[in-house]
């Protein structure tokens, strides 16, 4: 969610290094046009590696919103990540 139309870049990082050719650009079209981006990344990692989901926007009003539960629905987390180990 954010102010006016805003560009947001999202990409994965492994061990603090950007994964090449992995960024995505989304545009939020105003304060009442929330989006729910979702991707599947298949990344080769080894024991001891760590993963980050990075994001950037030049609009300081853009936030990754979390919302408290209401009487008729559960809380909304800011980010949901699913990770699977494939042997």
Short mmCIF file of the C-alpha atoms (twelve columns), coordinates in Angstrom:
data_MODEL
# 
_entry.id   MODEL 
# 
loop_
_atom_site.group_PDB 
_atom_site.id 
_atom_site.type_symbol 
_atom_site.label_atom_id 
_atom_site.label_alt_id 
_atom_site.label_comp_id 
_atom_site.label_asym_id 
_atom_site.label_seq_id 
_atom_site.Cartn_x 
_atom_site.Cartn_y 
_atom_site.Cartn_z 
_atom_site.pdbx_PDB_model_num 
ATOM 1  C CA . UNK A 1  0.000   0.000   0.000   1 
ATOM 2  C CA . UNK A 2  1.279   3.509   -0.566  1 
ATOM 3  C CA . UNK A 3  0.544   7.061   -1.697  1 
ATOM 4  C CA . UNK A 4  0.282   7.795   -5.426  1 
ATOM 5  C CA . UNK A 5  1.227   5.400   -8.229  1 
ATOM 6  C CA . UNK A 6  4.530   3.869   -7.110  1 
ATOM 7  C CA . UNK A 7  7.049   1.471   -8.591  1 
ATOM 8  C CA . UNK A 8  8.349   -1.305  -6.370  1 
ATOM 9  C CA . UNK A 9  11.194  -3.691  -7.222  1 
ATOM 10 C CA . UNK A 10 11.339  -7.105  -5.522  1 
ATOM 11 C CA . UNK A 11 14.109  -9.704  -5.831  1 
ATOM 12 C CA . UNK A 12 15.758  -12.621 -3.975  1 
ATOM 13 C CA . UNK A 13 19.209  -12.553 -2.430  1 
ATOM 14 C CA . UNK A 14 21.376  -15.447 -1.252  1 
ATOM 15 C CA . UNK A 15 24.066  -14.751 1.344   1 
ATOM 16 C CA . UNK A 16 23.642  -11.005 0.806   1 
ATOM 17 C CA . UNK A 17 24.136  -11.222 -2.970  1 
ATOM 18 C CA . UNK A 18 21.422  -10.410 -5.516  1 
ATOM 19 C CA . UNK A 19 20.313  -13.439 -7.552  1 
ATOM 20 C CA . UNK A 20 21.066  -12.513 -11.199 1 
ATOM 21 C CA . UNK A 21 18.119  -11.843 -13.535 1 
ATOM 22 C CA . UNK A 22 15.580  -12.217 -10.733 1 
ATOM 23 C CA . UNK A 23 14.044  -8.780  -10.057 1 
ATOM 24 C CA . UNK A 24 10.415  -7.969  -10.739 1 
ATOM 25 C CA . UNK A 25 8.855   -4.519  -11.063 1 
ATOM 26 C CA . UNK A 26 5.313   -3.915  -9.875  1 
ATOM 27 C CA . UNK A 27 3.332   -0.681  -9.883  1 
ATOM 28 C CA . UNK A 28 0.918   0.188   -7.098  1 
ATOM 29 C CA . UNK A 29 -1.715  2.471   -8.578  1 
ATOM 30 C CA . UNK A 30 -2.554  4.742   -5.656  1 
ATOM 31 C CA . UNK A 31 -3.440  4.379   -1.989  1 
ATOM 32 C CA . UNK A 32 -6.451  2.116   -2.495  1 
ATOM 33 C CA . UNK A 33 -4.921  -0.283  -5.002  1 
ATOM 34 C CA . UNK A 34 -3.065  -2.801  -2.861  1 
ATOM 35 C CA . UNK A 35 -1.420  -5.712  -4.659  1 
ATOM 36 C CA . UNK A 36 -0.413  -9.183  -3.530  1 
ATOM 37 C CA . UNK A 37 2.613   -10.232 -5.561  1 
ATOM 38 C CA . UNK A 38 3.485   -13.926 -5.439  1 
ATOM 39 C CA . UNK A 39 6.378   -15.821 -6.999  1 
ATOM 40 C CA . UNK A 40 7.965   -19.222 -6.882  1 
ATOM 41 C CA . UNK A 41 11.743  -19.198 -6.779  1 
ATOM 42 C CA . UNK A 42 13.735  -22.411 -7.164  1 
ATOM 43 C CA . UNK A 43 17.166  -21.527 -5.813  1 
ATOM 44 C CA . UNK A 44 20.209  -23.720 -5.292  1 
ATOM 45 C CA . UNK A 45 21.400  -23.319 -1.704  1 
ATOM 46 C CA . UNK A 46 23.759  -25.255 0.522   1 
ATOM 47 C CA . UNK A 47 24.032  -25.743 4.282   1 
ATOM 48 C CA . UNK A 48 24.761  -22.423 5.981   1 
ATOM 49 C CA . UNK A 49 23.321  -20.265 3.168   1 
ATOM 50 C CA . UNK A 50 20.660  -17.679 3.977   1 
ATOM 51 C CA . UNK A 51 17.863  -16.190 1.892   1 
ATOM 52 C CA . UNK A 52 16.527  -12.628 1.797   1 
ATOM 53 C CA . UNK A 53 13.581  -11.182 -0.071  1 
ATOM 54 C CA . UNK A 54 14.662  -7.628  -0.921  1 
ATOM 55 C CA . UNK A 55 12.474  -4.739  -2.058  1 
ATOM 56 C CA . UNK A 56 12.959  -1.098  -2.991  1 
ATOM 57 C CA . UNK A 57 10.788  1.886   -3.856  1 
ATOM 58 C CA . UNK A 58 11.675  5.552   -4.221  1 
ATOM 59 C CA . UNK A 59 8.274   6.383   -2.687  1 
ATOM 60 C CA . UNK A 60 8.745   6.562   1.091   1 
ATOM 61 C CA . UNK A 61 4.979   6.114   1.576   1 
ATOM 62 C CA . UNK A 62 5.139   2.533   0.270   1 
ATOM 63 C CA . UNK A 63 4.974   -0.038  3.074   1 
ATOM 64 C CA . UNK A 64 4.644   -3.788  3.399   1 
ATOM 65 C CA . UNK A 65 1.454   -3.781  5.420   1 
ATOM 66 C CA . UNK A 66 0.553   -6.102  8.258   1 
ATOM 67 C CA . UNK A 67 -2.960  -5.828  9.642   1 
ATOM 68 C CA . UNK A 68 -4.322  -6.904  13.020  1 
ATOM 69 C CA . UNK A 69 -7.132  -9.414  13.256  1 
ATOM 70 C CA . UNK A 70 -10.684 -8.127  13.213  1 
ATOM 71 C CA . UNK A 71 -13.753 -9.692  14.757  1 
ATOM 72 C CA . UNK A 72 -14.560 -11.697 11.639  1 
ATOM 73 C CA . UNK A 73 -11.145 -12.461 10.054  1 
ATOM 74 C CA . UNK A 74 -7.609  -13.369 11.214  1 
ATOM 75 C CA . UNK A 75 -4.560  -11.105 11.103  1 
ATOM 76 C CA . UNK A 76 -2.835  -10.400 7.796   1 
ATOM 77 C CA . UNK A 77 0.964   -10.849 7.954   1 
ATOM 78 C CA . UNK A 78 3.205   -8.500  5.997   1 
ATOM 79 C CA . UNK A 79 4.977   -11.330 4.164   1 
ATOM 80 C CA . UNK A 80 4.424   -15.060 3.850   1 
ATOM 81 C CA . UNK A 81 7.333   -17.252 2.724   1 
ATOM 82 C CA . UNK A 82 7.162   -20.964 1.953   1 
ATOM 83 C CA . UNK A 83 10.474  -22.818 1.819   1 
ATOM 84 C CA . UNK A 84 10.967  -26.434 0.803   1 
ATOM 85 C CA . UNK A 85 14.070  -28.571 0.892   1 
ATOM 86 C CA . UNK A 86 14.330  -30.827 -2.132  1 
ATOM 87 C CA . UNK A 87 16.642  -33.785 -1.737  1 
# 
